[in-house]
Amino acid sequence: MNEQDDRLARAREEIAARVASFKATQEKFEREREEYYAATLGKAWSGFNRPSFWS
């Protein structure tokens, strides 16, 4: 491999690492949103009793 090929290989590796890092961050955010919903909004909605207007 020549110098240009080495540079391109390093650039591809760096891009792959950045994409993997971005994906991991997005997955972390998704988990945190789901945990927040389960802990906060899910409990709030499960305890919410709507008045029945038809009974």
RANORRA-V10519 format. One record per residue. RES is the residue in one letter. SS is DSSP state (helix for helix, strand for strand, loop for the rest). OMEGA is omega in degrees with one decimal (999 if undefined). D_CENTER is the distance of its C-alpha to the mean C-alpha in Angstrom with 1 decimal. Layout:
# RANORRA-V10519
res: [RES/RES]
ss: [SS/SS]
omega: [OMEGA/OMEGA]
d_center: [D_CENTER/D_CENTER]
This chain:
# RANORRA-V10519
res: [M/N/E/Q/D/D/R/L/A/R/A/R/E/E/I/A/A/R/V/A/S/F/K/A/T/Q/E/K/F/E/R/E/R/E/E/Y/Y/A/A/T/L/G/K/A/W/S/G/F/N/R/P/S/F/W/S]
ss: [loop/loop/helix/helix/helix/helix/helix/helix/helix/helix/helix/helix/helix/helix/helix/helix/helix/helix/helix/helix/helix/helix/helix/helix/helix/helix/helix/helix/helix/helix/helix/helix/helix/helix/helix/helix/helix/helix/helix/helix/helix/helix/helix/helix/helix/helix/loop/loop/loop/loop/loop/loop/loop/loop/loop]
omega: [177.3/-175.0/-179.8/177.6/178.1/179.6/178.6/179.0/178.4/179.1/178.7/178.4/179.5/178.8/179.3/178.8/178.7/178.1/179.3/178.5/178.9/-179.9/179.2/178.6/178.9/178.0/177.3/178.5/179.5/177.3/-179.5/176.8/-179.6/178.1/178.6/179.5/-177.8/-176.0/-172.2/-173.7/179.7/178.7/179.8/-179.4/-178.4/179.3/-176.3/177.4/178.9/176.4/-179.8/-179.2/-173.3/-178.2/999]
d_center: [38.0/38.9/37.3/35.5/34.0/32.9/31.3/29.5/28.3/26.9/25.2/23.5/22.5/21.1/19.1/17.8/16.8/15.1/13.1/12.2/11.2/9.1/7.3/7.1/6.0/3.0/2.8/4.6/3.8/3.3/6.1/7.7/8.1/9.5/11.6/12.8/13.9/15.6/17.3/18.4/18.5/19.0/21.9/23.3/23.5/24.9/27.7/28.5/31.8/32.8/36.5/38.1/40.3/41.9/43.3]
